[in-house]
Amino acid sequence: MTDEQKLQPANYSALNIQVLEGLEAVRKRPSMYIGDTGVKGLHHLVYEVVDNSIDEALAGYCDTITVNIHEDNSISVRDNGRGIPIDIHEKENRSALEVVMTVLHAGGKFDKDTYKVSGGLHGVGVSCVNALSEQLIATVYRDGKVHEQEYKIGKPLYPVREKGDTDESGTDIRFRPDTTIFEDIVFSYETLANRMRELAFLNKGIRITLTDYRNLDEEGEPVFESFFSEEGLHEFVQFLDANREPLIASPIYMEGEKSGIPVEVAMIYNTSFSENIHAYVNNINTYEGGTHLQGFRRGLTATLKKYAEDSGMLSKLKFEIAGDDFREGLTAVISVKVQEPQFEGQTKTKLGNREVNAPVSQAVSEMLSYYLEENPADAKAIVQKVILAATARHAARKAREMVQRKNVLTGSGLPGKLSDCSDKDPHNCEIYLVEGDSAGGTAKQGRDRNFQAILPLRGKILNVEKAMHHKIFDNEEIKNIYTALGVKVGTEEDSKALDTSKLRYHKVIIMCDADVDGSHIETLILTFFFRHMRELIEGGHIYIATPPLYLLKKGSQLRYAWNDKERDAIIAELKGGRDTNVGMQRYKGLGEMNAEQLWDTTMNPEYRTLRQVTIDNAVESDRIFSMLMGDDVPPRRDFIERNAKYANIDA
């Protein structure tokens, strides 16, 4: 008997082959359809239902979408579209509504006469939501009648039935996610509001309302917002850049159709040093770009470069201008509608349609050429900004080369402050970026030297949100981070591209004091990673350590608490209803813990809590970082007041 035969079960036969029918496959492997069963996948359910209503709007039959979060954490989405057909489907011999709700790859999106373009790619959206909901009720207002069908974990409880008369039209879907599938079914109002706002900007003229019946405002009414945009991307780009100082008076905007592809572009230059371009296809945020982004960059670079050369403003420049230079300080939104989008990978994050590149490039070139001719003062300011960016990039390349040359000359090139681990397999290794030499010393003593490395950071690192690119490489702490991680920056095509092929640690853990200064340093580090090492965040490599806030003592008993609620519960438990004293120590810094305590609470993989840093919404992340780390104080103060969770501020 061969080794392969030994591994086969003795009773292995056709009976062992599972055929998953209907929606069983979705329940068996939900992550294949909605990404994951965590917070991101939970909110994706809402997006799938709303996307159906948006498709009705794109087809010209809907202008109002109402989204409600109910007290039981169920969601209802109502539109005033045509309503899902309820007549009998000839092939399936049952109501079309039931077919749409219970059959994968069923829907009007595959019929080009029904929907010219669609946000959904696979046609599995609402049936997936149904499969992953413990209860779903579909109500259709159509042809003067109201029809309804209810489902439990994707299975209809009764045939579609008539409920009454109506003079309205549209569809209402109310669902409650299945608690046996999802880790948590508590929806975030902020997360949903950000997406609804984004959809309103991307689809001008459509009103989307969001009501949260779980939370009441100061007047005792449910929290409510209405999202509506008359000017679409023109307003979107102004919203994104609200916390930055504009370089030109108003956004450059165009809307039109090229080669049968609707293209909408809005862009504005500001005085910052970061590039923020957000590209969409059929309302899907293509985080990894694609052919539409390539077309935008090509049109922008060629047109601006020609104008700059023709104006003679580049005559004194002693080095070539690169594509990056034209995009520094640029905020832009590109939205295209494509009949049959081809996305690379399962995540729909990169557009692959080659025919989209040229129309977008042409549209951008025409728009920009006209604007530059009509606005010579703004055109001059933009070109001067480009020259400044090119000069800074040239200086940054020299600084970067100096860092990399130093690494070669000094052997390993690792920072002297780094206490490395003995394991050399990056998959096993993690590095702690620790605030201060004192805490760094404690962490070095408490760590497991086999797989944990420690890099102490002195003070607050550079605020990269307000720094020119070459200044970043002059900052000692940031240089140490680059060299310790083993990543390199800069290619011939993209001077800011990050090469992570030799990343030395697959967990990069930010560990700061649990006080105001520690939170500020943590935000500075996160800003650096978001602006200059976003690939590490997207790759799931960045984490935040969570040291405890309190040590509670009663006799020989020692307990740790991570927040005030835990502290109060532990005190009550230790007292046991008796009038006795419980000692309490409030940790203001990591250095107040000894090495053993730091290991037990914050570094031991068996007991620690690490918060993984993810980017659920790149648009909102960009806006928040520019607000928190920029120069404009009022919006930052407002954000802090709305989001602060504790009133006690450390002295």
Number of C-alpha atoms within 10 A of each C-alpha: 5 6 7 7 9 9 8 9 9 8 8 9 8 7 7 9 8 7 8 11 10 14 21 16 16 23 19 11 14 20 13 13 19 24 15 17 19 16 17 14 17 25 19 20 22 21 21 21 24 26 20 24 28 29 24 22 22 20 16 12 18 21 19 19 25 18 24 20 24 18 11 11 18 18 21 21 23 24 27 21 26 20 25 23 20 22 13 14 14 9 7 10 10 15 17 21 24 25 20 21 27 23 19 20 17 18 22 17 21 17 10 12 10 13 17 16 21 27 22 19 18 13 21 22 27 26 26 27 31 31 27 30 25 19 22 27 18 23 24 29 27 22 15 12 15 21 22 21 20 22 21 18 20 25 18 18 11 10 13 21 14 14 14 11 13 12 10 17 21 22 25 23 21 22 25 23 24 21 12 10 19 18 13 14 19 15 19 14 17 9 15 18 20 14 17 24 21 22 23 23 25 26 23 17 17 22 21 24 21 22 19 22 16 14 15 12 10 7 7 8 12 17 17 16 14 15 20 21 21 14 14 22 28 25 18 22 24 19 12 20 23 15 23 19 15 18 17 17 11 14 20 20 21 17 18 13 14 15 11 12 16 17 23 23 25 23 23 22 27 21 16 21 20 22 18 21 21 19 25 23 25 24 21 21 20 21 19 14 18 22 19 29 25 17 21 25 22 19 25 23 20 14 20 20 19 11 19 19 12 11 12 9 14 19 10 7 11 8 10 10 19 18 19 18 23 24 22 23 24 22 22 27 24 22 26 23 23 20 15 14 19 14 17 14 10 12 14 19 19 24 23 18 16 13 13 26 20 19 22 32 24 18 23 29 22 15 19 22 17 12 15 18 12 11 12 11 11 18 20 16 14 24 21 15 23 25 19 15 24 22 18 18 21 18 16 22 18 14 19 20 15 13 18 17 12 14 15 12 9 10 8 11 17 20 19 10 14 21 21 22 18 13 15 13 11 14 13 14 21 23 25 28 23 25 26 20 16 16 24 25 17 21 30 22 16 20 22 15 16 14 19 23 25 24 27 24 24 14 13 17 18 20 16 23 21 15 13 18 23 19 14 21 22 15 12 14 19 18 17 22 18 19 20 25 18 17 17 18 18 15 11 8 10 12 17 18 15 17 15 16 9 11 19 21 24 19 21 23 24 22 27 25 26 20 15 13 17 20 13 16 22 23 17 21 19 21 23 20 16 21 16 18 21 17 17 21 18 15 12 15 18 24 20 19 22 19 27 24 21 19 18 18 18 15 9 5 9 12 14 19 20 15 12 12 9 14 19 12 12 18 20 13 11 20 14 10 8 9 7 11 12 15 12 16 12 13 17 19 20 27 19 16 19 14 19 15 18 23 22 16 21 22 26 15 11 9 11 17 17 18 13 15 18 16 14 12 14 16 19 16 14 19 17 17 20 23 23 21 19 18 15 15 12 10 15 19 12 10 13 11 10 9 8 8 8 8 6 6 7 9 6
